[in-house]
Structure formats: structure tokens, C-alpha cells
């Protein structure tokens, strides 16, 4: 946590316009709260790769729909259990993505999300 705070202190001095935090991985998941709280303290707009961060207080997320990804994994497991060879199955990329905003956070850091984006969002926390 201390190293993470040092990074954010350095970022604040540079005065960036925003921050992108990719989702996933044990490290990112283990420090989720810090990756949400520190940008808020700095009033730094932050975009995350997973909606979980928005539920925790992040500003915005855009990434693949995890529920849809898990359904696709279940489909592959089913095919393999029925005898398909894993090497014969095609590699897939996510096809469904979701956009989410946290308007409480937007208000807290003084950012206005355009209505046109809110119309496109899959989830908006008010």
C-alpha cells in the first residue's frame, strides 16, 4: 500500500487528465480499494477494465462482460467433457462489452458525464 501511495503522489504532481487501471489479476484485485480511493482523493478521473471497480466507487469502466465470458467458458468445458479435443476448439475473443458509470463519484470529483454516454451505459450508479 505504501508503494502504491507513492505512485499516486508522483502522479498527482504530474497533473494527468485521467487514469486507466486495467482489471484482472490477483494483484489488481487485492488492491481494488486502494485503486479506487487514491484517485478519488486526488480528484483524478479513473477508468477501469472491470465493473467491480465501479461498484467499489470508481468513476467509469469499460471491459468485456464477465458473466458472458463465464458462460462461454462453461460452453467449452461442456464440449471438452463430451469428448472434444481442446486443441480442436477455436480460440474466442470477448464479443460482449459493458460500459458503466458511477455518478456519485463523478459528482464527488467534479466531472460531468455527457447524457449521450449515459444512454449507452449498461449500468449507471446514481
Number of C-alpha atoms within 10 A of each C-alpha: 9 6 8 12 13 11 12 17 13 10 16 16 8 9 10 10 9 12 13 12 16 14 20 13 8 9 9 14 14 11 12 19 14 15 23 22 14 16 20 19 12 14 17 21 20 22 24 23 19 23 26 15 24 24 18 14 21 29 30 27 27 19 18 18 16 15 10 14 17 11 11 14 12 12 12 16 14 12 14 14 11 9 9 13 10 13 7 8 11 8 7 8 8 12 9 12 13 17 20 27 26 22 21 15 22 21 13 12 17 12 14 9 15 8 9 8 11 15 10 12 16 13 18 17 13 10
